Amino acid sequence: MDFLTLFAVYVAVVLTCIVLVCKYSGQQQTPLSIFFSSVGKVVAPFTPKWLQRVSQWTLHRLFHQRNNMFIYLHVLLEGAVYAEFTYEVFDFCREMDTTLPSLSVPYVLLTIKTFFFYLCIRRDPGTVTKKKIAGHLSIYPYDRRLFHPGVSCETCQLIKPARSKHCRVCNRCVQRFDHHCVWVNNCIGAQNTRYFLLYLFSVCAMAGDIAVLTGDMLFHAVLRSGLLRSSYVDEHGQQQAAGPLFVVQHLFLTFPRIVFMLGFLVFVFFLLAGYALFHSYLALVNQTSNEWYKSRGYVCQHCHPTATADHLCSPAPDHSKRYYYSRGLLRNLEEIFIPPQPVQKKDN
């Protein structure tokens, strides 16, 4: 049972990390950042300078510059799952009389997911340009809490429309900015939020369907083997009935790759399902994740010592204005799937 115990510890550590990320997301100082900062200061004197430079360059390249590394990783993980499903699970399911239409669903979902994945990567999220700045400024009013009139982007040298934000990774201001997603190497904004939502739900459906088919295959394998009615001799020489832990260990030893794939899919499903539900909630109340973080009182771009009273943001969340841009359920969804288009300024 040592192998199973290590796997359980691994799952517990990963889930703990997810909880910490969700709890402290948006905060500049978190227990994790403080821990890594402290470890870095302790290890730095003993680390070669060239290794420090390589590490800093790698981290900067991965998380502060646009690159396709996470897209390649996404495709690699997806390819590994579908290879295992196609070359092992598919044949086992056919032997157990699983219908061909049921086994075709994951491939249909893969096609749908790939389509939305491509759109997330290629579609412009709503870049604020000089030609369209007048149109962008007219789309949303300033709430004078998170977004204020007359504030210019220091990089783009343009007045920032309400709900926009400058992305340091893409080096552009994005209308109705939500976040920068490394998995699609693009910002999520006004013009591609709908594709991102559909992409999340299609990945969840894909992972969930393969997990159900795989779990059903393992379940029938256990039933056909008669393992539940068998017994074994423990380390003390006593005969014991095969319980759930024995069955799980047997599956690990008999189908190791399939069981690992199933564990990975269950993990991905619950992780992305929670993330998809969070973004669905934001869509229903017409709020972006950028605005959600700011409304928690952790981030403010306009408060500084020389600011006037009109430009000071409240240090604590003002719940009365949390859903300032909400216009009702149906109109909020319409804004996601049929986003308002800025009118481009015509050259005279």
C-alpha positions in Angstrom: 0.0 0.0 0.0 3.1 2.3 0.0 2.5 3.2 -3.6 -1.1 4.1 -3.0 -0.2 6.1 0.1 2.3 8.2 -1.9 -0.3 8.8 -4.6 -2.8 10.0 -1.9 -0.2 12.3 -0.4 0.5 13.7 -3.9 -3.2 14.4 -4.5 -3.5 16.1 -1.0 -0.5 18.4 -1.7 -1.9 19.4 -5.1 -5.4 20.1 -3.7 -3.8 22.1 -0.9 -1.9 24.2 -3.4 -5.2 24.9 -5.3 -7.0 26.0 -2.1 -4.1 28.4 -1.3 -4.1 29.8 -4.8 -7.8 30.4 -4.7 -7.7 31.9 -1.2 -4.8 34.3 -1.8 -5.2 35.1 -5.5 -5.0 38.8 -6.2 -3.0 39.6 -3.1 0.5 41.0 -3.5 1.8 39.3 -0.3 0.9 35.7 0.2 2.3 33.0 2.4 3.6 31.3 -0.7 5.4 34.3 -2.1 6.9 35.1 1.3 8.1 31.5 1.6 9.7 31.5 -1.8 11.2 35.0 -1.2 12.7 33.7 2.1 14.1 30.6 0.5 15.5 32.6 -2.3 17.4 34.9 0.0 18.8 31.8 1.9 19.8 29.9 -1.2 21.1 32.9 -3.3 24.6 33.1 -1.7 25.2 29.4 -2.5 23.8 29.5 -6.0 26.1 30.2 -9.0 25.4 33.5 -10.7 24.9 31.9 -14.1 22.2 29.6 -12.6 20.5 32.6 -11.1 20.5 34.4 -14.4 19.2 31.3 -16.2 16.4 30.8 -13.7 15.4 34.5 -13.8 15.5 34.5 -17.6 13.4 31.3 -17.8 10.8 32.5 -15.3 10.6 35.9 -17.1 10.3 34.2 -20.5 7.5 31.8 -19.3 5.3 34.2 -17.3 6.2 37.7 -18.4 6.5 37.4 -22.1 4.3 35.9 -24.8 5.4 32.3 -25.7 3.8 29.1 -26.9 5.4 26.8 -24.2 2.1 26.2 -22.4 0.3 25.7 -25.6 2.8 22.9 -26.5 2.4 21.5 -23.0 -1.4 21.6 -23.3 -1.2 19.6 -26.6 1.3 17.2 -25.2 -0.9 16.3 -22.1 -4.0 16.1 -24.3 -2.1 13.8 -26.8 -0.9 11.6 -24.0 -4.5 11.2 -22.6 -6.0 10.4 -26.0 -3.2 8.0 -26.9 -3.8 6.0 -23.7 -7.6 6.1 -24.2 -7.3 5.1 -27.9 -4.8 2.3 -27.5 -5.9 0.7 -24.3 -9.2 1.9 -22.9 -11.0 1.9 -26.2 -10.3 -1.8 -26.9 -11.2 -2.8 -23.3 -14.5 -0.9 -23.6 -15.3 -2.6 -27.0 -14.7 -6.0 -25.3 -17.2 -5.0 -22.6 -19.8 -4.1 -25.2 -19.7 -0.4 -24.8 -21.5 1.1 -27.8 -19.4 2.8 -30.6 -21.4 6.1 -30.4 -20.5 6.4 -26.7 -16.8 5.8 -27.5 -17.0 8.4 -30.3 -18.2 11.2 -28.0 -14.6 12.0 -26.7 -13.4 12.6 -30.2 -16.3 14.8 -31.1 -15.7 16.8 -27.9 -12.0 17.0 -28.9 -12.9 18.6 -32.2 -15.2 21.1 -30.5 -12.6 21.9 -27.9 -9.9 22.4 -30.5 -12.1 24.8 -32.4 -12.6 27.0 -29.4 -9.0 26.6 -28.3 -7.9 27.9 -31.7 -10.3 30.9 -31.5 -9.0 31.8 -28.0 -5.5 31.8 -29.3 -6.0 33.6 -32.6 -8.9 36.1 -32.0 -8.1 39.6 -30.8 -9.4 40.1 -27.3 -10.3 43.7 -27.9 -7.1 45.7 -28.2 -7.5 49.4 -27.6 -6.0 51.3 -30.5 -5.7 55.0 -31.4 -8.2 54.6 -34.2 -10.8 53.0 -32.0 -10.2 54.9 -28.7 -13.3 57.1 -29.2 -15.5 54.0 -29.7 -14.0 52.2 -26.7 -14.6 55.2 -24.4 -18.3 55.3 -25.3 -19.0 51.6 -24.5 -18.9 51.7 -20.7 -19.3 54.5 -18.2 -16.7 55.0 -15.5 -17.8 53.8 -12.1 -15.3 56.2 -10.3 -14.4 53.4 -8.0 -12.3 51.0 -10.0 -12.2 53.0 -13.2 -11.8 56.8 -13.4 -12.0 59.2 -16.3 -8.9 61.0 -17.5 -6.5 58.2 -16.5 -3.9 57.5 -19.3 -1.9 54.3 -19.9 1.7 55.2 -19.4 2.8 52.6 -21.9 0.2 53.0 -24.7 -0.1 56.8 -24.2 -3.9 56.4 -24.6 -6.8 57.3 -22.3 -7.9 54.1 -20.6 -11.5 53.2 -21.3 -13.6 51.9 -18.4 -13.0 48.2 -17.7 -9.8 48.2 -19.7 -6.4 47.2 -18.4 -2.8 47.2 -19.8 -1.4 43.7 -20.1 2.3 43.7 -19.4 2.7 40.3 -21.1 1.0 41.3 -24.4 2.1 45.0 -24.1 -1.3 46.4 -25.0 -4.5 47.7 -23.4 -7.5 45.4 -23.6 -11.1 46.4 -23.5 -13.1 44.7 -20.7 -9.9 43.0 -19.6 -10.4 39.7 -17.7 -6.9 38.1 -17.4 -4.0 36.9 -19.4 -4.1 33.2 -20.0 -0.8 31.4 -20.5 -2.5 28.3 -21.8 -3.8 30.1 -24.9 -1.0 32.7 -24.9 -3.5 35.5 -25.2 -5.5 38.0 -23.2 -9.1 37.2 -22.4 -11.1 40.3 -23.1 -14.4 41.7 -24.5 -14.0 40.0 -27.9 -13.0 36.4 -26.9 -14.5 35.8 -23.5 -17.3 33.8 -25.1 -14.7 31.5 -26.7 -12.9 31.1 -23.5 -16.0 30.1 -21.6 -17.0 27.5 -24.3 -13.4 26.3 -24.3 -13.5 25.7 -20.5 -16.8 23.8 -20.7 -15.6 21.7 -23.6 -12.5 20.7 -21.8 -14.5 19.8 -18.7 -16.9 17.8 -20.8 -14.0 16.0 -22.6 -12.2 15.1 -19.3 -15.5 14.1 -17.6 -16.6 11.8 -20.5 -13.2 10.0 -20.8 -13.1 9.7 -17.0 -16.6 8.1 -16.9 -15.8 5.7 -19.7 -12.5 4.7 -18.1 -14.1 4.3 -14.7 -16.9 2.2 -16.2 -14.2 0.0 -17.9 -12.3 -0.5 -14.6 -15.6 -1.2 -12.7 -16.6 -3.9 -15.2 -13.1 -5.3 -15.2 -13.3 -5.8 -11.4 -16.8 -7.4 -11.7 -15.7 -9.8 -14.4 -12.6 -10.8 -12.5 -14.6 -11.8 -9.4 -12.2 -9.8 -7.3 -14.8 -8.6 -4.9 -15.6 -12.2 -3.9 -12.0 -13.3 -3.5 -9.7 -13.3 -0.5 -6.0 -12.9 0.2 -3.5 -13.9 2.9 -2.0 -10.9 4.7 1.5 -10.5 6.2 0.4 -12.3 9.4 -0.8 -15.3 7.5 -4.5 -14.5 8.0 -7.0 -14.9 5.2 -8.7 -11.6 4.5 -11.6 -10.7 2.3 -10.7 -8.4 -0.6 -11.8 -4.9 0.4 -11.8 -1.6 -1.5 -8.2 -0.8 -0.8 -7.1 -4.2 -2.1 -9.2 -3.7 -5.3 -7.6 -0.3 -5.8 -4.1 -1.7 -5.3 -4.9 -4.5 -7.7 -6.0 -2.0 -10.3 -2.9 0.1 -9.9 -0.8 -3.0 -10.5 -2.9 -4.4 -13.4 -3.7 -1.1 -15.2 -1.1 1.4 -13.9 -1.2 3.9 -16.9 -5.0 3.8 -17.1 -5.5 4.4 -13.3 -3.0 7.3 -13.5 -4.8 8.7 -16.5 -8.1 8.4 -14.6 -6.7 10.2 -11.5 -5.3 13.0 -13.8 -8.7 13.4 -15.6 -10.7 13.6 -12.3 -8.2 16.2 -11.0 -8.5 18.3 -14.2 -12.2 18.0 -14.3 -12.8 19.3 -10.8 -10.2 22.0 -11.1 -11.5 23.3 -14.5 -15.2 22.8 -13.5 -14.7 25.1 -10.5 -12.9 27.6 -12.7 -15.6 27.4 -15.3 -18.3 27.9 -12.7 -16.4 30.9 -11.3 -16.3 32.5 -14.8 -19.9 31.6 -15.4 -20.8 33.5 -12.3 -18.8 36.5 -13.4 -20.6 36.4 -16.8 -24.0 36.3 -15.1 -23.2 39.4 -13.0 -21.3 41.1 -15.8 -18.0 41.3 -13.9 -14.4 40.4 -15.0 -11.9 38.5 -12.8 -9.8 41.7 -12.9 -12.7 43.6 -11.4 -13.4 40.8 -9.0 -9.9 41.0 -7.6 -10.1 44.8 -7.3 -13.5 44.7 -5.6 -11.9 42.6 -2.9 -9.8 45.6 -1.9 -6.5 44.0 -2.8 -5.6 46.0 -5.9 -6.0 49.6 -6.8 -4.2 51.3 -9.6 -5.3 54.9 -8.9 -4.7 55.4 -5.1 -1.4 57.3 -4.5 -0.3 60.0 -2.0 -0.9 62.9 -4.4 -4.4 61.7 -5.7 -7.3 64.0 -5.3 -10.4 63.0 -3.3 -12.3 62.2 -6.5 -9.6 59.7 -7.6 -9.2 57.9 -4.3 -10.5 54.3 -4.3 -12.2 52.9 -1.2 -9.7 50.7 0.7 -12.5 48.3 1.6 -15.0 46.8 -0.9 -18.1 48.8 -1.5 -20.8 46.0 -1.8 -23.4 48.5 -3.1 -21.4 49.0 -6.3 -19.9 45.6 -6.7 -22.1 44.8 -9.7 -22.0 48.3 -11.2 -22.1 47.1 -14.8 -24.7 44.4 -14.4 -27.8 45.0 -16.6 -29.8 41.9 -15.8 -29.2 38.2 -16.5 -30.1 38.0 -20.1 -28.4 41.3 -21.1 -25.3 40.3 -19.3 -25.1 37.1 -21.2 -25.9 38.9 -24.4 -22.9 41.2 -23.7 -20.7 38.1 -23.4 -21.8 36.3 -26.6 -22.5 39.5 -28.7 -20.0 42.0 -27.3 -20.4 45.7 -28.2 -18.1 46.8 -31.0 -16.3 50.1 -30.9 -16.8 52.4 -33.8 -13.6 53.0 -35.7 -12.6 56.6 -36.3 -12.7 57.5 -39.9 -9.7 59.3 -41.4 -10.6 62.6 -43.0 
